[in-house]
């Protein structure tokens, strides 16, 4: 289990750094969106423990809503809208995956 958390932690760190760099540079062309989505899936699959599910879902949901709605507000800041878009590419799949895993856990119990 510790090895999974290590890989998930690295995936999260690499994903956020990539999202900031790519979003700031405005280079979200292929294949980067798919790479960010895959990193998001890895984060959702490996990085969130059972005890962290509620916190992750709440934080992920807030981040997704804020990122999705911040486009016009942050458009005057160079790269900010691109960074928010890139972060969405990581957090949307991660949050969806964690939510689905949680639903299956609830259904199983």
Residue pairs with C-beta under 8 A, 6 or more apart in sequence:
4 46
5 46
5 47
5 49
7 42
7 46
8 42
8 43
8 45
8 46
8 47
8 48
9 47
11 39
11 42
11 43
11 46
11 47
12 39
12 43
12 47
14 39
15 36
15 39
15 40
15 43
15 90
16 87
16 90
18 32
18 35
18 36
18 39
18 86
19 36
19 83
19 86
19 87
19 89
19 90
20 83
20 86
22 28
22 32
22 36
22 82
22 86
23 79
23 81
23 82
23 83
23 84
23 85
23 86
23 87
24 78
24 79
24 82
24 83
25 79
25 82
26 79
26 82
28 82
28 85
28 86
28 89
32 86
33 89
36 86
36 89
36 90
37 89
37 90
37 93
39 90
40 89
40 90
40 91
40 92
40 93
40 94
40 97
41 93
41 94
41 97
43 90
43 94
44 93
44 94
44 95
44 96
44 97
44 98
44 101
45 97
47 94
48 56
48 94
48 98
50 105
53 98
53 101
53 102
53 105
56 94
56 95
56 98
57 95
57 98
57 99
57 102
60 91
60 94
60 95
60 98
61 95
63 87
63 91
64 88
64 91
64 92
64 95
66 84
67 84
67 85
67 87
67 88
67 91
68 84
68 88
70 80
70 81
70 84
71 81
71 84
71 85
74 80
74 81
74 84
75 81
